[in-house]
Amino acid sequence: MKLLAIDTSGPVCGVAILSNGAIVHECAVVNRMTHSVNLMPMIDTAFQSTGMALADMDRIAVVTGPGSFTGVRIGVSTVKGLAHGAGKPCVAVDALEAMAAGAGDFDGVICPIQDARAGQVYGAAFRQSEVRPERLMADIPLKLEEYVQAIRALGSRFLFVGDGMPVHREKLHALLGEAAVFAQPQRAYLRPASAAYLASLETETVDYLDLMPMYLRAPNAAMNKKLTEAAAHGQ
């Protein structure tokens, strides 16, 4: 199997190609440029460096969320366009599961969290397993304190990864003490190779028309519109 995987769901823009069970290209970029500027040149470079082309891919994978609303839309829209043009099936990858898959060895609960602002995180919980992370908790948006309360029942040591980790590090340490473990920087972000690996495990694909972002809550623009409409009607 050959597949292209991309991730624009968080602060890192990532591209990977997996061929016959091996990662043959991986690139992750953090810079001042937007994902919309970085992504297509990164895809072109991936194909040039491997001598492959989009036509060689058996499937195209994309991280569909949770994450930045704008970032997720960029990734999903790009893959929709590529898949439509090349007639390729798609695979949706969960951002939090991909983070857990790349977290490294840890004998405890792996806690991927993304900063959802306003004191909230998008969080889940996993335990390492032989093939893919074992899910202990569904993806959910929660206040940080509520998230910590939920994971306390799952274990005694907790490894935090994701862009929410540095934002909430001090508070997590205050809430959990020595039970809180924080991933080193090189393991704290979503590796595109992890997204590619998870996509290779999926037995089913979707048509590009059915590929959708995974939002755990409405985008700010939608929420603001509802509040404005409610105010206009005196609610």
C-alpha positions as CSV (number, residue, x, y, z in Angstrom):
1,M,0.0,0.0,0.0
2,K,1.1,3.5,-0.8
3,L,-0.5,6.5,0.8
4,L,-0.1,10.2,1.3
5,A,-1.0,11.7,4.7
6,I,-1.3,15.4,5.6
7,D,-2.0,17.2,8.8
8,T,-2.9,20.9,9.2
9,S,-5.0,20.5,12.3
10,G,-2.6,22.2,14.7
11,P,0.4,24.5,14.7
12,V,2.5,22.0,12.7
13,C,2.0,21.5,9.0
14,G,2.9,17.9,8.2
15,V,3.2,15.6,5.1
16,A,4.2,12.0,5.0
17,I,4.3,9.2,2.5
18,L,4.0,5.5,3.5
19,S,4.9,2.8,1.1
20,N,4.6,-0.9,1.8
21,G,4.7,-0.4,5.5
22,A,7.6,2.0,5.6
23,I,7.7,5.8,6.0
24,V,9.6,7.0,2.9
25,H,9.1,10.7,3.4
26,E,8.2,12.8,6.4
27,C,8.2,16.6,6.7
28,A,6.9,18.8,9.5
29,V,7.1,22.5,9.4
30,V,6.6,25.2,12.1
31,N,7.2,28.7,10.7
32,R,5.6,32.1,10.2
33,M,3.9,31.1,7.1
34,T,0.3,29.7,7.1
35,H,-0.6,26.1,6.4
36,S,-2.3,27.3,3.1
37,V,1.1,28.6,2.0
38,N,3.2,25.7,3.2
39,L,1.1,22.7,2.3
40,M,1.2,22.3,-1.5
41,P,4.9,22.9,-1.8
42,M,5.5,20.3,0.9
43,I,3.3,17.8,-1.0
44,D,5.2,18.6,-4.3
45,T,8.5,18.1,-2.4
46,A,7.3,14.7,-1.0
47,F,6.6,13.4,-4.4
48,Q,9.8,14.7,-5.9
49,S,12.0,13.3,-3.2
50,T,10.4,9.8,-3.4
51,G,10.1,9.7,-7.2
52,M,6.4,9.0,-6.7
53,A,3.3,10.8,-7.9
54,L,-0.3,11.2,-6.8
55,A,-1.3,8.6,-9.3
56,D,0.8,6.0,-7.4
57,M,-1.1,6.5,-4.2
58,D,-3.7,3.9,-3.1
59,R,-5.3,6.4,-0.7
60,I,-5.0,9.9,0.7
61,A,-5.2,10.5,4.4
62,V,-5.9,13.7,6.3
63,V,-6.2,14.6,9.9
64,T,-9.8,15.7,10.2
65,G,-9.7,17.0,13.8
66,P,-10.2,17.9,16.4
67,G,-8.1,21.0,16.1
68,S,-8.0,24.5,14.6
69,F,-11.1,25.1,12.6
70,T,-9.2,27.0,9.9
71,G,-6.4,24.4,9.9
72,V,-8.7,21.4,9.6
73,R,-10.6,23.1,6.8
74,I,-7.4,23.7,4.9
75,G,-6.3,20.0,5.1
76,V,-9.7,18.5,4.3
77,S,-10.3,20.9,1.4
78,T,-6.9,20.1,0.0
79,V,-7.4,16.4,0.2
80,K,-10.9,16.6,-1.3
81,G,-9.4,18.4,-4.3
82,L,-6.5,16.0,-4.7
83,A,-8.8,13.0,-4.4
84,H,-11.3,14.3,-6.8
85,G,-8.8,15.1,-9.4
86,A,-6.9,11.8,-9.1
87,G,-9.9,9.6,-8.4
88,K,-8.4,8.3,-5.1
89,P,-10.2,7.2,-1.9
90,C,-9.7,9.0,1.4
91,V,-9.1,8.1,5.0
92,A,-9.9,10.4,8.0
93,V,-7.4,10.3,10.9
94,D,-8.2,11.4,14.4
95,A,-5.8,14.1,15.6
96,L,-5.7,12.9,19.3
97,E,-5.2,9.3,18.4
98,A,-2.3,10.3,16.1
99,M,-0.7,12.2,18.9
100,A,-1.0,9.2,21.2
101,A,0.5,6.9,18.5
102,G,3.6,9.1,18.3
103,A,4.1,9.7,22.0
104,G,6.7,7.0,22.6
105,D,6.9,4.4,25.3
106,F,4.9,5.3,28.4
107,D,3.6,2.9,31.1
108,G,0.5,4.9,32.0
109,V,-2.3,7.0,30.4
110,I,-1.4,9.0,27.3
111,C,-3.3,12.3,27.4
112,P,-3.3,14.2,24.1
113,I,-4.8,17.7,24.6
114,Q,-5.3,20.6,22.3
115,D,-5.9,24.2,23.5
116,A,-9.5,25.0,22.8
117,R,-9.2,28.4,24.5
118,A,-11.4,29.9,27.3
119,G,-9.8,27.4,29.7
120,Q,-11.0,24.4,27.7
121,V,-9.1,21.6,26.0
122,Y,-10.0,19.0,23.3
123,G,-8.9,15.9,25.1
124,A,-8.9,12.1,25.0
125,A,-7.0,9.3,26.8
126,F,-5.2,6.3,25.5
127,R,-3.0,3.4,26.6
128,Q,-0.2,2.0,24.6
129,S,-1.0,-1.2,22.7
130,E,0.8,-3.4,20.3
131,V,-0.8,-2.2,17.0
132,R,-2.5,1.1,17.8
133,P,-3.3,3.1,20.9
134,E,-6.0,1.6,23.1
135,R,-8.7,4.3,23.5
136,L,-9.8,4.9,27.1
137,M,-11.8,8.1,26.6
138,A,-13.6,9.6,23.6
139,D,-12.6,12.9,22.1
140,I,-14.4,15.7,24.1
141,P,-14.1,19.4,24.8
142,L,-13.9,20.1,28.5
143,K,-12.7,22.6,31.0
144,L,-9.3,21.6,32.0
145,E,-10.4,20.8,35.6
146,E,-13.2,18.6,34.3
147,Y,-10.8,16.8,31.9
148,V,-8.3,16.1,34.8
149,Q,-11.2,14.8,36.9
150,A,-12.2,12.4,34.1
151,I,-8.7,11.0,33.6
152,R,-8.0,10.5,37.3
153,A,-10.2,7.4,37.2
154,L,-8.1,5.9,34.4
155,G,-4.7,5.5,36.0
156,S,-2.0,7.0,38.2
157,R,0.5,8.5,35.8
158,F,-0.4,10.7,32.9
159,L,1.7,11.7,29.9
160,F,0.5,15.0,28.3
161,V,1.2,15.7,24.6
162,G,-0.2,18.3,22.1
163,D,-0.3,22.0,21.8
164,G,-2.5,22.3,24.9
165,M,0.3,20.8,27.0
166,P,2.6,23.9,27.2
167,V,-0.4,26.2,27.6
168,H,-1.7,24.3,30.6
169,R,1.5,22.8,32.0
170,E,1.6,24.8,35.2
171,K,-2.0,24.1,36.0
172,L,-1.7,20.4,35.2
173,H,1.2,20.1,37.5
174,A,-0.7,21.9,40.2
175,L,-3.7,19.6,39.8
176,L,-1.8,16.3,39.5
177,G,1.6,16.9,41.0
178,E,4.2,14.2,40.2
179,A,1.5,12.1,38.4
180,A,1.7,14.6,35.5
181,V,4.4,13.8,33.0
182,F,5.1,16.2,30.1
183,A,6.4,15.0,26.7
184,Q,9.7,16.3,25.4
185,P,9.2,18.8,22.6
186,Q,10.1,16.4,19.8
187,R,7.3,14.0,20.9
188,A,4.8,16.6,21.9
189,Y,3.4,17.4,18.5
190,L,1.4,15.3,15.9
191,R,3.8,13.5,13.7
192,P,2.6,13.2,10.1
193,A,4.2,9.7,10.1
194,S,1.8,8.7,12.9
195,A,-1.1,9.9,10.8
196,A,0.1,7.9,7.8
197,Y,0.6,4.7,10.0
198,L,-2.9,4.9,11.4
199,A,-4.4,5.5,7.9
200,S,-2.6,2.4,6.7
201,L,-4.5,0.3,9.4
202,E,-7.9,1.3,8.2
203,T,-9.8,-1.3,6.3
204,E,-12.4,1.1,4.9
205,T,-12.0,4.3,2.9
206,V,-14.4,7.1,2.1
207,D,-15.2,9.0,-1.1
208,Y,-13.9,12.6,-1.1
209,L,-17.6,13.8,-1.1
210,D,-18.1,12.1,2.3
211,L,-14.8,13.4,3.9
212,M,-15.7,15.9,6.5
213,P,-14.0,17.9,9.3
214,M,-14.6,16.6,12.8
215,Y,-15.6,19.6,15.0
216,L,-16.2,18.9,18.7
217,R,-17.9,22.3,19.0
218,A,-19.2,24.9,16.6
219,P,-16.7,27.4,15.2
220,N,-16.5,30.8,16.9
221,A,-18.2,32.5,14.0
222,A,-21.2,30.1,14.2
223,M,-21.5,30.6,18.0
224,N,-21.2,34.4,17.6
225,K,-24.0,34.3,15.0
226,K,-26.3,32.4,17.3
227,L,-25.6,34.8,20.2
228,T,-26.3,37.8,17.9
229,E,-29.6,36.3,16.7
230,A,-30.6,35.4,20.2
231,A,-29.9,39.0,21.3
232,A,-31.9,40.4,18.4
233,H,-34.9,38.3,19.4
234,G,-34.6,39.3,23.1
235,Q,-33.5,35.9,24.3
